[in-house]
Amino acid sequence: MGARLGAVILGMAALAAGCQSVGALSAADAPVRRESAGQPGRIILRTAWQTIAARDVRAAVTQVQAIARSAGGFVESSSVTDDDGASVELRIPSAGLDAAMDRIARVGSETSRRVSARDVTEEVVDLQAVLANKTALRDRLRALLTQAKDVKDIVAVEEQLTRLQGEIDSMEGRLKSIRAQAEMSSLDVTLRPVRILGPVGYVLKGAWWIVEKLFVIR
């Protein structure tokens, strides 16, 4: 019995080693699938960047944070730089990202906006398949553990179980992270102060415009 069980354990260990260390979710934890034109049921991760020029940067930061919260999001971090600029990192529900960015744009004068989208549907499908295989293997090893009598066999099964459970936990964590990113998009807002020219500044700006037109018509 011990030799036969040992052979089974070795075979299952080889099978476990052949599985890729990637992850998946159970059906209850599956990432939210975003519907988009031509891509029904796809899982899309969206990341956005926005730059706003504001007369009062600190007041604008407060407004941006309020907009994020009213949209169902939250503030990850916020900082004001030495030149009175500011950076605010937000998490916004993906379905309301564009609307929130439009509201933030009205806090001051929007100078740039960029949104990237990454389709991770195939990655998630692969992770789910591998996780299912590893979970089944873990359950089989647990059943073998109840049959093992030889100390050597027990130790071998427990080692495999410990390693497999670590991989399963890692994969489930990866998929939960994907789920969070699919539900809540990342938005980095940079706020820059509007510079108001004094009398001399306007004179110099006008002089530069005249010099520029001497060399460039259009």
C-alpha positions as CSV (number, residue, x, y, z in Angstrom):
1,M,0.0,0.0,0.0
2,G,2.8,2.4,1.0
3,A,4.7,1.9,-2.3
4,R,1.5,2.2,-4.4
5,L,0.5,5.4,-2.5
6,G,4.0,6.8,-2.9
7,A,3.9,6.2,-6.6
8,V,0.5,8.0,-6.8
9,I,1.9,10.9,-4.8
10,L,4.9,11.2,-7.1
11,G,2.6,11.2,-10.2
12,M,0.4,13.9,-8.7
13,A,3.5,15.9,-7.8
14,A,4.6,15.8,-11.4
15,L,1.2,16.9,-12.5
16,A,1.2,19.8,-10.0
17,A,4.6,20.9,-11.2
18,G,3.3,21.0,-14.8
19,C,0.6,23.5,-13.9
20,Q,1.5,27.1,-14.6
21,S,1.5,29.4,-11.5
22,V,-1.2,31.7,-12.7
23,G,-4.6,32.3,-11.0
24,A,-8.3,32.4,-11.3
25,L,-11.5,33.1,-9.3
26,S,-14.4,31.0,-8.2
27,A,-17.7,32.0,-9.9
28,A,-18.6,34.1,-6.8
29,D,-15.5,36.2,-7.1
30,A,-15.3,36.5,-10.9
31,P,-14.3,40.0,-12.0
32,V,-17.0,42.4,-13.3
33,R,-17.3,42.1,-17.0
34,R,-17.7,45.4,-18.8
35,E,-20.0,45.7,-21.7
36,S,-18.6,47.8,-24.5
37,A,-19.3,48.3,-28.2
38,G,-18.4,45.1,-30.0
39,Q,-17.0,43.6,-26.8
40,P,-19.9,42.1,-24.8
41,G,-18.9,40.5,-21.5
42,R,-15.3,41.6,-21.8
43,I,-13.2,42.4,-18.7
44,I,-11.6,45.8,-19.2
45,L,-9.2,47.6,-16.9
46,R,-9.2,51.4,-17.4
47,T,-6.6,53.8,-16.2
48,A,-6.9,57.6,-16.7
49,W,-4.8,60.7,-16.3
50,Q,-6.0,64.3,-16.3
51,T,-4.2,67.7,-15.9
52,I,-6.1,70.8,-14.7
53,A,-5.0,74.4,-14.4
54,A,-6.6,76.1,-11.4
55,R,-6.4,79.5,-9.8
56,D,-6.6,78.1,-6.3
57,V,-4.9,74.7,-6.3
58,R,-5.7,73.8,-2.7
59,A,-9.4,74.6,-3.2
60,A,-9.4,72.6,-6.4
61,V,-7.9,69.6,-4.6
62,T,-10.8,69.7,-2.2
63,Q,-13.3,69.9,-5.1
64,V,-11.7,67.0,-6.9
65,Q,-11.8,64.8,-3.8
66,A,-15.5,65.7,-3.3
67,I,-16.3,64.7,-6.9
68,A,-14.6,61.4,-6.5
69,R,-16.6,60.6,-3.3
70,S,-19.9,61.7,-4.8
71,A,-19.2,59.4,-7.8
72,G,-18.9,56.4,-5.4
73,G,-15.1,56.5,-5.5
74,F,-12.3,57.3,-3.0
75,V,-9.0,59.1,-2.6
76,E,-5.9,56.9,-2.6
77,S,-3.4,59.7,-2.0
78,S,-3.1,63.4,-2.3
79,S,-0.1,65.7,-2.2
80,V,0.9,69.4,-2.8
81,T,4.2,70.1,-4.4
82,D,6.7,72.9,-3.6
83,D,5.6,75.0,-6.7
84,D,2.0,74.9,-5.4
85,G,0.9,72.2,-7.8
86,A,-0.8,69.1,-6.6
87,S,-1.4,65.4,-7.4
88,V,-4.5,63.4,-6.5
89,E,-4.8,59.7,-7.1
90,L,-8.4,58.5,-7.2
91,R,-10.4,55.3,-7.6
92,I,-13.6,55.8,-9.5
93,P,-16.3,53.3,-10.4
94,S,-15.5,52.3,-14.0
95,A,-19.0,52.9,-15.2
96,G,-18.8,56.5,-14.1
97,L,-15.2,57.4,-15.0
98,D,-15.9,59.6,-18.0
99,A,-18.6,61.5,-16.2
100,A,-16.4,62.1,-13.2
101,M,-13.6,63.3,-15.5
102,D,-16.0,65.8,-17.1
103,R,-16.9,67.2,-13.7
104,I,-13.3,67.4,-12.7
105,A,-12.5,69.3,-15.9
106,R,-14.8,72.1,-14.8
107,V,-12.9,72.6,-11.6
108,G,-10.4,74.7,-13.6
109,S,-9.1,74.6,-17.2
110,E,-8.4,71.1,-18.5
111,T,-5.1,71.0,-20.3
112,S,-4.8,67.2,-21.0
113,R,-6.7,64.0,-20.7
114,R,-5.7,60.4,-21.4
115,V,-7.5,57.1,-20.9
116,S,-6.1,53.7,-21.5
117,A,-8.0,50.4,-21.5
118,R,-6.6,46.9,-21.3
119,D,-8.6,43.8,-22.1
120,V,-7.7,41.0,-19.6
121,T,-10.6,38.6,-20.5
122,E,-8.3,35.9,-21.9
123,E,-5.9,36.2,-19.0
124,V,-8.8,35.6,-16.5
125,V,-10.2,32.6,-18.5
126,D,-6.7,31.0,-18.3
127,L,-6.4,31.8,-14.6
128,Q,-9.7,30.2,-13.9
129,A,-8.8,27.0,-15.7
130,V,-5.5,26.6,-13.9
131,L,-7.1,27.4,-10.6
132,A,-9.8,24.7,-11.1
133,N,-7.1,22.1,-11.9
134,K,-5.0,23.0,-8.9
135,T,-8.0,23.0,-6.6
136,A,-9.0,19.5,-7.9
137,L,-5.5,18.3,-7.3
138,R,-5.4,19.7,-3.8
139,D,-8.7,17.9,-3.0
140,R,-7.3,14.7,-4.3
141,L,-4.2,15.0,-2.2
142,R,-6.3,15.7,0.9
143,A,-8.2,12.4,0.2
144,L,-4.8,10.6,-0.2
145,L,-3.7,12.0,3.1
146,T,-6.5,10.2,4.9
147,Q,-5.3,6.9,3.4
148,A,-1.6,7.4,4.1
149,K,-0.2,5.2,6.8
150,D,3.5,5.5,6.2
151,V,5.2,8.6,7.7
152,K,7.1,9.2,4.5
153,D,3.9,9.3,2.5
154,I,2.2,11.6,5.0
155,V,5.1,14.0,4.9
156,A,5.2,13.9,1.1
157,V,1.5,14.6,0.8
158,E,1.6,17.4,3.3
159,E,4.5,19.1,1.5
160,Q,2.5,19.0,-1.8
161,L,-0.6,20.3,0.0
162,T,1.3,23.2,1.5
163,R,2.8,24.2,-1.8
164,L,-0.5,23.9,-3.7
165,Q,-2.4,25.9,-1.2
166,G,0.2,28.7,-1.4
167,E,-0.2,28.8,-5.2
168,I,-4.0,28.7,-4.9
169,D,-4.0,31.6,-2.4
170,S,-1.7,33.6,-4.7
171,M,-3.9,33.0,-7.7
172,E,-7.1,34.0,-5.8
173,G,-5.4,37.1,-4.6
174,R,-4.4,38.0,-8.2
175,L,-7.9,37.6,-9.5
176,K,-9.4,39.6,-6.6
177,S,-7.0,42.4,-7.6
178,I,-8.2,42.2,-11.2
179,R,-11.7,42.3,-9.9
180,A,-11.0,45.4,-7.9
181,Q,-9.3,47.1,-10.9
182,A,-12.2,46.2,-13.2
183,E,-14.8,47.7,-10.8
184,M,-12.8,50.8,-9.8
185,S,-10.7,52.6,-12.4
186,S,-7.6,54.5,-11.5
187,L,-7.5,58.2,-12.1
188,D,-4.5,60.4,-11.5
189,V,-5.3,64.1,-11.5
190,T,-2.5,66.7,-11.7
191,L,-3.4,70.3,-10.7
192,R,-1.2,73.2,-11.8
193,P,-1.6,76.8,-10.7
194,V,-2.7,79.4,-13.2
195,R,0.0,82.1,-13.5
196,I,-1.4,85.6,-13.5
197,L,0.9,88.1,-15.3
198,G,1.7,91.5,-13.8
199,P,2.1,94.6,-16.0
200,V,5.7,93.8,-16.8
201,G,4.8,90.3,-17.7
202,Y,2.2,91.4,-20.1
203,V,4.7,93.8,-21.7
204,L,7.2,91.0,-22.1
205,K,4.6,88.6,-23.5
206,G,3.5,91.2,-26.1
207,A,7.1,91.9,-27.1
208,W,7.8,88.2,-27.5
209,W,4.7,87.9,-29.7
210,I,6.0,90.7,-31.9
211,V,9.4,89.1,-32.2
212,E,7.9,85.7,-33.0
213,K,5.8,87.1,-35.8
214,L,8.8,88.7,-37.4
215,F,10.1,85.2,-38.1
216,V,7.0,83.0,-38.2
217,I,3.8,84.0,-40.0
218,R,1.9,80.8,-39.2
